[in-house]
Amino acid sequence: EAGVVQSPRYKIIEKKQPVAFWCNPISGHNTLYWYLQNLGQGPELLIRYENEEAVDDSQLPKDRFSAERLKGVDSTLKIQPAELGDSAVYLCASSLDVADTQYFGPGTRLTVL
Amino acid sequence: GNSVTQMEGPVTLSEEAFLTINCTYTATGYPSLFWYVQYPGEGLQLLLKATKADDKGSNKGFEATYRKETTSFHLEKGSVQVSDSAVYFCALSGNSGAGSYQLTFGKGTKLSVIP
């Protein structure tokens, strides 16, 4: 069974540029998560989807971050414009339902210059 | 709110040494507890979990017991291998109230095993 797929794996951009990350969850998983992992820290939840509905986005900086999960499968996380402090690893995870084990993708390492 | 505290790293051990990584937590209700492992260049993988007090999670020679009286979930392995070199994260998931099912992670402990 394929795991959570994320792309790109690495992204380098200049500040003020836009950037987007893509995630394809495990087939059949209804719940999808985006996490931010700063260097030397554990992941922190940005947003959680149940099917196509964002049910917990309290930690998402809405002035520059946006996310969508059209058709309740793939998801895209966007930053516009990016700032130096956004350099981090962005992780996507999915689970069958909200109470089930979360499975993580390899992450996208973003560097903002 | 919920929080997880795990021992600072890095930890360096010789092959076949005994491993303990301490983890304590603060949470309301009865959380589920997890250990995730992150190998270099890879995403987090679930290593083991326990969903109620006194449960023991185990996998690949690693064990952790859910101790409600000490609010702890320490990770142990009797004999580490070079291939165990990774970053280990302790995490909890609440089962009720605000933030239910949200994973709260510790900062991670980097383990290096030398031959």
Interface residues (C-beta under 8 A of the other chain):
Chain A: G3 V4 Q6 G40 Q41 G42 P43 E44 L45 R48 D56 L91 A93 V98 A99 T101 Q102 Y103 F104 G105 P106 G107
Chain B: V4 Y36 G41 E42 G43 L44 Q45 L46 K49 F89 A91 N95 S100 Y101 Q102 L103 F105 G106 K107 G108
